[in-house]
Amino acid sequence: MAGRTVVISGGGTGIGLATARAFARDGDTPVLIGRRADVLERAAASLANGDGGTGDGADAVALPADLTDPAEVARVARSVAERFGTVDVLVHGAGGNGGLEPGPEHPDDPLAAAARAWTVTFRINTLTAVLLTEALRDRLASPGGRVLFISSIAAYRGSGSGAYAASKAALHPYAFGLARALGHRGVTVNVVAPGYIEETEFFGPGIPPERREALVAETLDARPGTPGDVAETLRWLASHAASHITSQVVQVNGGAERGH
């Protein structure tokens, strides 16, 4: 199944970049989308140079855009349509920790602080995925198209603020409904829910050693996850071998959260 067009939001770093490398090794064309043009261009260049084990290099494309803006999403969709016509695989990796987003603080107004935290977190984790999906759903290969959402272990057990967990959990019913709507076209839709993954920007500058130790201690294989662990799961779900798997949530967390 080489030579596919693989659109990856959040493709410039972390899990998104690892996913781009995984598909590039198969000869697919990664289309990287994100807000930071410089980050995307570096990622595309590294793929073109064959960095990260991608062999002779990939014909990667960088499309900078703010996926919370409908007009920007429409522009990206037009560009994808003009360059490629069909999208074979759509991976939603954009998002992250809303607490790291720049903006006004409200230390003396807890309601304003809560409103900002929840609004920002849903915009970057949920709205980005919904808008890009809706913009490209008619472009998905039929049959054989794949839509893959990246959720989180937090969707099952909650998180510190609650906003992040809720924003990821919201992707699950959306994915299930999409799987039902697109199934007759031979398009599968699945969700991957990682646990603690290192080598990403999610925790900003990092986490205290004691918290890292506690997170690793929850796993059954006694190690943190890597972006590659998630990327290879996404790659498999996009393969022909997984063509009868749809409307599922696959957990990648070393057993920190048991199967559901």
N, C-alpha and C positions, 0 to 999 in steps of 0.2 A: 504494500500500500504506500509506496514511496511517491514523492512528488506532490504531496497534498499541501494545501494552503491552511496554515494553522494560525489563527488570530489569538493572541495572548495579551490580555490586559494586565497591567502591572508586570510587564515582561522585562523590565530593565534590571531588576535586582532579585535576590532571594529565590523563592520558589518559582516565580515567573521566569527568571533567567535560566534556572536549572531545567525547567520544562522546555524552554526554547532549545536548549542544548540537546535534550533527549530526543526531540523531534528532528532536529537538524541532523543528528547522527543517522537517521533513517532516510535522509535526502529530502525531507519536507522543507517548506519555506515558512519560517516563522515571521509573523507580522506583529511587531511589538508596539503596544499602545500604553501610554502613560502621560503624566503631566509634565515630567522633566525632560525636555528635549535633549539636553547634554547627556543625561544618564542613558536614554534610549540609544543615542548615536554611539556611545561607547559600547553598549551591549551589542548592537548590530555589528559594529566593527570587530568585536571579539569573536562573534560567530562567523563572520566572513573570513577571519584569520585562522579559523579552525581551533580556537582556544577551547579549553574544557573538553577535549576529546571528540570534537565534532569532525575530525578528519580533514578533508581538503577545504573545508569552509562552506558556509551556508549562504545562500542568497537572501539574507535577512533584510527586512524592511522596517524602518522606524516611523511611526505615525504619532507624533505628540498631540495630545488632546486632553481636555478636562472632561471626563466621562460623566460628571454630574450636570453638565450643561447640554440640554437637548440639541442646541444648534451645533455644538462641537461634535456630538455623537453623529448627527446627520452628516456632517462633513466627512467624518471618518468612514461612514458607511458608503458614501459616494466614492471616496477614494478606493476603498476595497473593491467596490463593484467595477470601477473603471480598470483597475490593475489586474484583478483576478477573476471577477465574475462570480465564482462560487467559493464559499467557505466550507472546507471539509471538517475542520475542528475549531471550536470556539472554547477557549479556556478563560475563565474569569478569575484572575489573580489579583486584580486591583483592590485596594482597601487597606485596612490596618487599624492601628490604635488611634481612635479619634482624639484621645488626650494629647497626642503629639502634634495635632493640627494647629497651625498658627491662628490667632484670633483673640478677641477680647476676653479677658478673665472677669469673673463676677464673684470675688471672694466674699462679698458682703450680701449677696443676694442668691440664696440657694436655689430658688426656683428658676432664676435666669441662668444660673450655672447648669442646672439639670436640663433645661430646654436646649441650651447650646450643645451640651455633651450628646444628648440623644439625637438631635437634628443632624449634627455633623457626622456622627458615627453611622447613622442610617444612610446618609447621603453617600459616604465613601464606600461603604460595604454592600449596601443593598441596592440603592438607586443606580449606581454605576453598572451593576450586573444586569439589572432589568432593562435599562435604556439601551445598552449595547446589544442585548439579546433581541429586543423588539426591533431594533434597527437592522439586524442582520438575519432574522429568522427566515425571511423569504429567500435568502442567499444560501442557506444551508444545503449541502449536497443531499439529493434525494434519489436513491437511498444512500446510506452510508455516513450521513452527517453525524457529528458528535458535539454535544454541548456539555461542558464540565464546569461545575461550580466548586470553588474552594470555600468550605465552611470552617468549622473549628470544633475542637473538643468542648469549647465553652458553650456551644449550642445545646449540649446535653447537661452540663453541670453548672452553668452560670459563670460569671466573671466578676471582677471587683466592682465595677460600676453597674453592671447589668446591661448597659447599652450595647456593648460589643457582642455579648452573647445573644441578645435579642436580634441584633442586626444580622448575625450569621444564621440563627435559627429561622429567620424569615425567608431565607433562601430555599429551605427544604420544601415547603408547600408550593412555592413558585416553581421549583424544579419538577415536582410531581405533576402539577397541572400541565406544565410544558411537555413533559414526557407523554402524557395522554393526548395532548393536542397534536404532537408531531409524530407519534408512533406510526400512523398509517403511511407516512412518507419514508419510513425506514430510518428515522433519526432517533438516536438514543440520547437520553439526558440523565446525567448522574451527578452526584455530589461526593466530594472527598473531604473528610473532616480530620485535619491533622491535630496532633497533640502538640507538646512542646517541641519546637523546631529551632535549632540554632542557625547562625549565619544568615539571619534576616534582619530587617530594620524594625521589626515589630516592637522591640523593647527599647528602641532608641539607643543610647550609649551602652546599654547592658542591664543586667539584673544583679542584685546582691548574690554572693556565692551561696549563702544559706538557702535562698529561694531556688536557685538552680539545683542545688543538691536535693531539695525536697521534690522538685518536679521530676528529676531523673529517678528518684527513689520510688515514684509511683509506677514506673514502667516495669514490665516483667523481664525485659532483656537488659536492664540496667544501663541504658544509654539514652542520650537525647536523640531526637530525630534530626535528619538533615534535609535540606531542600531536595536532594536527589531521591530520598525515600518517597516524597510526595510526587515528584516529577515522573518517576517510573510507574507509579500507580495510575497517574493520569494517562501516560503513554499506553499502558495496557488497556485501560477503559476505552481508549480511542482506536484500539486495534480491531481487526476482524474477529479475533478470538473472543472478544467481549461483545459481539454483535447482538446477543440475546440478553444482555444485562442492561436494564433501564429502570429509571425511577428508584434508584438505590442510593443509600449513603454508605460509603466505604470509609471506615475509620483507619487512620494511620497514626498510631500513638504508642506502639510498643506494649499494648495491653493496659495502659493507664486507665482507660475507660473500656469496659467490657462491651461485647456486641449487643445490639438492640434488635 
